[in-house]
Amino acid sequence: MNKSIKVFIVDDSAVARQINTKVVTEASDNFTVIGSAPNGKIALEKLSLSRYKADVILMDIMMPEMDGIETIGHILDRFPTPVIIVSSLSQEDIDITLSNKGMSAFESGAVEFVKKPNILDKRDYFRFRRSLKEKISTLSQINLQRAYKGFDFRKFLKDEEIDEVKIKYKVDKTQYRNLIIVIGASTGGPRAISLILSKIAPRFPPIVIVQHMPIEMTELWVQRLQRLYPHLRIKIPSNNEMLQQNHVYIAPGGKHCSIRSGKVIHLYSGEPVNFVTPAIDITFKSAAKAYGSNVLALILTGMGKDGLDGARTIKEVGGSVMAEHHSTAVIYAMPRVVVEAKLADEIVPLHDIPNFMRRKGWMTS
């Protein structure tokens, strides 16, 4: 018998609390709503009691007395619990979420997002229920010590040697114009990607990143990365933009990102693949078709199996696949399916990935 997953709901709207309770209980017999609160202040009071010890918390952003982001900060400090922000993602919601406090929680991997449904749209309602079911199930198993407090950033930012890692081969540095690096990530990805970018060497092939993220947040997240790493050219690409060396391209939320022959990015709206848009599989498969064996794919932390079919395609054309090691992945699901399918050439802890890429010649000073 599966362990019951206990869910606590925080929203200032009584109607929203009722809807969320209905959706959670309908989504799985394994889910139990143990309580609710109309704002962050009351939520913290209840969550401090043993009878309200939750496995996952659903949180609105805009609330009186204490907003959702401030509440999340207290939760992660006092009784670390994964949080799913259930929000309309209005501009005000986004601005609060992308504050310094919000980004700390968001990048930790302890926080996920689900957009509130249009209850008059049956298809949107079922999207909401399916998404909540997946995220509640996955986040209830998250390693919060690893996600929020377990990573030594100061140590990471020092130059580290990885002599114990066997280097199988090196690429030709003169061939950067013919190479491409593609990265796929989901839950926990923003922090992982930020850490990798912090150690990128000055010269590297085009890097194309697919991070599962709401469309409303991608642009502001990219702006934040550009402020953090002004020495890098980080951008959301335009449709039909030519890929360039020493540039980092981040796929926009809500559009699939494929790479065409001639090293051109193609962005398009389409049905979700693996329930997501953009889909890692689409980018990986198109990179394999456009670049052949000159592809390095990185599969980072995340839930689900997006990237598995793309990794298989890359291997079929002779490209390379690297998976994040389970010791650093907030959610090991995406790397795990690639490793179990024996598609990973290398399995590397997050803090070793940049130096590993440098030692193999995929980037250089």
C-alpha positions in Angstrom: 0.0 0.0 0.0 1.4 3.4 -1.0 2.0 6.0 1.7 -0.6 8.7 1.8 0.8 12.1 0.6 -0.4 14.9 2.9 -1.2 18.3 1.2 -1.8 21.7 2.8 -3.5 24.5 0.8 -2.9 28.3 1.2 -5.0 30.8 -0.7 -7.0 33.9 0.4 -9.9 32.8 -1.8 -12.3 30.4 -0.1 -13.5 29.3 -3.6 -9.9 28.6 -4.7 -9.3 26.6 -1.6 -12.4 24.5 -2.3 -11.4 24.0 -6.0 -7.9 23.0 -5.1 -9.1 20.6 -2.4 -11.5 19.0 -5.0 -8.8 18.7 -7.6 -6.2 17.2 -5.2 -8.6 14.6 -3.8 -9.8 13.7 -7.3 -6.3 13.4 -8.7 -5.3 10.5 -6.6 -6.7 8.3 -3.8 -3.2 8.6 -2.3 -3.5 12.4 -1.7 -5.0 13.8 1.5 -5.7 17.4 2.2 -4.9 17.9 5.9 -5.7 21.6 6.2 -5.8 25.0 4.7 -5.2 28.7 5.5 -6.3 32.1 4.0 -2.9 33.7 4.2 0.8 33.0 5.0 0.6 34.1 8.6 -2.1 31.7 9.5 -0.4 29.0 7.4 2.8 29.3 9.4 0.9 29.0 12.7 -0.9 25.9 11.5 2.2 24.3 9.8 4.1 24.5 13.1 1.7 22.1 14.6 2.4 18.4 14.3 -1.1 17.5 13.0 -0.5 19.8 10.0 2.8 18.4 9.0 2.5 18.3 5.2 4.5 16.5 2.5 3.6 19.2 -0.1 2.1 22.7 0.2 0.0 24.5 -2.5 0.5 28.2 -2.2 -1.1 31.3 -3.8 1.2 34.4 -4.3 -1.0 37.5 -3.7 -2.4 37.3 -0.2 -3.1 39.8 2.6 -0.8 40.0 5.7 1.9 37.8 4.3 2.3 37.0 0.6 3.2 33.6 -0.7 6.9 34.2 -1.5 7.6 35.6 2.0 5.7 32.6 3.4 7.8 30.1 1.4 11.0 31.7 2.7 9.8 31.0 6.3 8.7 27.5 5.4 12.0 26.6 3.9 13.9 28.0 6.9 11.7 26.6 9.7 10.2 23.3 8.4 11.5 22.6 4.9 8.6 21.4 2.7 8.2 21.4 -1.1 5.8 24.1 -2.4 3.7 24.3 -5.5 2.8 27.9 -6.4 -0.8 27.8 -7.8 -1.2 31.2 -9.3 -2.8 33.1 -12.2 0.7 34.3 -12.9 -0.3 37.9 -13.3 2.4 40.5 -13.8 2.2 41.4 -10.1 2.6 37.7 -9.2 5.6 37.4 -11.5 7.3 40.6 -10.1 7.0 39.2 -6.6 8.2 35.8 -7.6 11.3 37.1 -9.3 12.3 39.3 -6.4 15.5 38.2 -4.6 13.5 36.2 -2.1 11.4 34.6 -4.8 14.3 33.6 -6.9 16.1 32.0 -4.0 13.1 29.7 -3.5 12.5 29.2 -7.2 16.1 28.3 -8.0 16.3 25.9 -5.1 14.1 23.3 -6.8 11.9 23.2 -3.7 9.3 25.2 -5.6 7.2 24.4 -8.7 4.5 26.3 -10.5 1.1 25.4 -11.8 -1.1 28.0 -13.5 -4.6 28.3 -12.0 -7.2 26.8 -14.4 -10.1 28.4 -16.2 -12.8 26.4 -14.4 -15.2 26.9 -17.4 -12.7 25.2 -19.7 -12.8 21.4 -19.1 -9.6 20.8 -21.0 -7.8 23.4 -18.9 -9.2 21.9 -15.7 -7.9 18.4 -16.6 -4.5 20.0 -17.5 -4.4 21.5 -14.1 -5.4 18.2 -12.4 -2.8 16.2 -14.3 -0.1 18.7 -13.6 -0.9 18.9 -9.9 -0.9 15.1 -9.7 2.5 14.8 -11.3 4.1 17.6 -9.3 2.7 16.5 -5.9 3.8 12.9 -6.5 7.3 14.0 -7.4 7.9 16.8 -5.0 6.8 14.7 -2.1 10.0 12.7 -2.6 12.3 15.7 -3.1 15.6 15.9 -1.2 15.2 19.4 0.3 18.5 19.3 2.1 20.1 18.9 -1.3 17.8 21.3 -3.0 17.9 24.2 -0.6 20.7 24.0 1.9 22.9 21.1 0.8 25.1 22.8 -1.9 28.3 24.6 -0.9 28.3 27.5 -3.4 31.6 29.0 -2.1 33.4 25.7 -2.7 31.8 25.4 -6.1 33.1 28.8 -7.2 36.7 27.8 -6.5 38.6 26.1 -9.3 38.4 22.4 -8.8 40.3 19.6 -10.3 38.6 16.4 -11.4 41.5 14.1 -12.0 39.5 11.1 -10.7 37.2 11.5 -13.7 38.4 9.5 -16.6 38.4 11.7 -19.8 37.5 9.4 -22.7 38.3 11.9 -25.5 38.7 15.5 -26.4 37.0 17.5 -29.2 39.1 19.6 -31.6 39.1 23.2 -30.3 39.2 24.5 -33.8 35.9 22.9 -34.6 33.7 25.1 -32.2 31.9 26.5 -35.2 30.7 23.0 -36.0 29.7 21.9 -32.5 26.7 22.5 -30.3 25.9 22.0 -26.6 22.2 21.3 -25.7 21.0 21.3 -22.1 17.7 20.0 -20.8 16.4 20.6 -17.3 13.1 20.7 -15.3 12.6 20.8 -11.5 15.8 22.2 -9.8 17.1 23.3 -13.2 17.3 27.0 -12.7 19.9 26.6 -10.0 21.8 23.9 -11.8 21.9 26.0 -15.0 23.0 29.1 -13.1 25.8 27.2 -11.5 27.0 25.8 -14.8 26.9 29.2 -16.4 28.9 30.7 -13.5 31.9 28.5 -14.6 31.6 28.7 -18.4 35.0 29.4 -20.0 35.2 32.4 -22.5 35.2 30.2 -25.6 32.6 27.7 -26.3 30.2 26.4 -29.0 26.6 27.7 -29.1 24.7 26.5 -26.0 20.9 25.9 -26.3 19.0 25.4 -23.1 15.5 24.0 -22.6 14.2 24.7 -19.1 10.6 23.7 -18.3 9.2 27.0 -17.1 5.9 29.0 -17.4 6.0 31.3 -20.5 5.4 34.4 -18.2 8.6 33.8 -16.3 11.2 32.9 -19.0 12.2 36.4 -20.1 12.6 37.7 -16.6 14.7 34.7 -15.6 16.9 35.3 -18.6 17.3 38.9 -17.6 18.4 37.8 -14.1 21.0 35.4 -15.6 22.3 38.2 -17.8 22.7 40.5 -14.7 24.5 37.7 -12.8 26.8 36.8 -15.7 27.3 40.0 -17.7 30.4 38.5 -19.4 28.1 35.9 -21.2 25.8 36.6 -24.1 22.6 35.0 -22.7 19.4 35.5 -24.6 16.0 34.2 -25.7 16.5 33.6 -29.4 14.4 35.0 -32.2 12.8 32.8 -34.7 15.2 31.9 -37.5 18.2 33.3 -35.6 21.6 32.1 -36.6 23.5 30.3 -33.8 26.8 31.8 -32.8 29.8 30.7 -30.8 30.1 32.0 -27.3 26.3 32.6 -27.0 23.8 31.0 -24.7 20.3 30.6 -26.0 17.4 29.8 -23.7 14.2 28.5 -25.3 11.1 30.7 -24.5 8.3 29.2 -22.5 5.3 28.1 -24.5 7.2 27.5 -27.8 9.1 24.5 -29.0 12.7 25.2 -30.0 14.2 23.2 -32.9 17.5 23.6 -34.7 17.6 23.5 -38.5 20.3 22.8 -40.9 22.4 25.9 -41.4 22.5 26.3 -37.6 19.3 28.3 -37.4 16.9 28.2 -34.5 13.2 27.6 -35.3 10.6 28.5 -32.7 7.0 27.4 -33.1 3.8 26.9 -31.2 2.7 23.3 -31.0 1.0 20.6 -28.9 2.9 19.7 -25.7 5.3 16.9 -26.0 5.7 14.9 -22.8 3.1 17.3 -21.4 5.5 20.3 -21.8 6.3 23.2 -24.1 9.1 23.6 -24.9 10.1 19.9 -25.0 13.7 18.8 -24.5 13.1 15.9 -26.9 12.4 18.3 -29.8 15.5 20.3 -29.3 17.7 17.3 -28.8 16.4 15.4 -31.9 16.7 18.5 -34.1 20.3 19.1 -32.9 21.2 15.6 -33.8 19.7 16.0 -37.3 21.5 19.4 -37.8 24.9 18.7 -36.2 25.2 14.9 -36.3 28.0 13.6 -34.1 29.0 17.1 -33.1 26.5 17.4 -30.3 27.0 17.3 -26.5 23.7 16.9 -24.6 23.4 17.5 -20.9 20.4 16.0 -19.0 20.1 17.8 -15.7 17.7 17.4 -12.7 14.0 17.1 -13.4 10.8 15.1 -13.2 9.4 13.0 -16.0 11.3 11.5 -19.0 11.6 14.5 -21.4 15.0 14.2 -23.1 15.1 10.4 -23.2 14.1 10.0 -26.8 16.2 12.9 -27.8 19.2 11.5 -26.1 18.6 8.2 -27.9 18.6 10.1 -31.3 21.8 11.9 -30.4 23.5 8.6 -29.6 22.3 7.0 -32.8 24.2 9.7 -34.8 27.3 9.4 -32.7 26.9 12.4 -30.4 27.7 12.5 -26.7 25.3 12.5 -23.7 26.1 13.5 -20.2 23.7 13.0 -17.3 23.8 14.7 -13.9 24.8 12.3 -11.1 22.1 11.4 -8.6 24.1 12.8 -5.7 23.5 16.4 -6.9 20.2 16.1 -8.8 17.2 17.6 -6.9 15.0 15.3 -8.9 16.8 12.4 -10.5 14.0 11.2 -12.7 15.2 12.7 -16.0 18.8 11.7 -15.7 17.9 8.3 -14.3 15.8 7.2 -17.3 18.8 8.2 -19.6 21.3 6.3 -17.4 19.0 3.2 -17.2 18.6 3.2 -20.9 22.4 3.1 -21.1 22.5 6.3 -23.2 24.8 8.3 -20.9 28.5 8.4 -21.9 29.3 10.2 -18.6 27.4 10.6 -15.3 28.9 13.6 -13.6 28.0 15.6 -10.4 26.7 19.1 -11.0 29.8 20.8 -9.5 32.1 18.8 -11.8 30.3 19.4 -15.1 31.9 22.8 -16.1 35.5 21.5 -15.5 34.7 18.2 -17.1 33.5 20.1 -20.2 36.7 22.2 -20.2 38.9 19.2 -19.8 37.2 17.5 -22.7 37.7 20.6 -24.9 34.1 21.6 -25.2 35.1 25.0 -23.9 38.4 26.8 -23.3 39.9 30.0 -22.0 
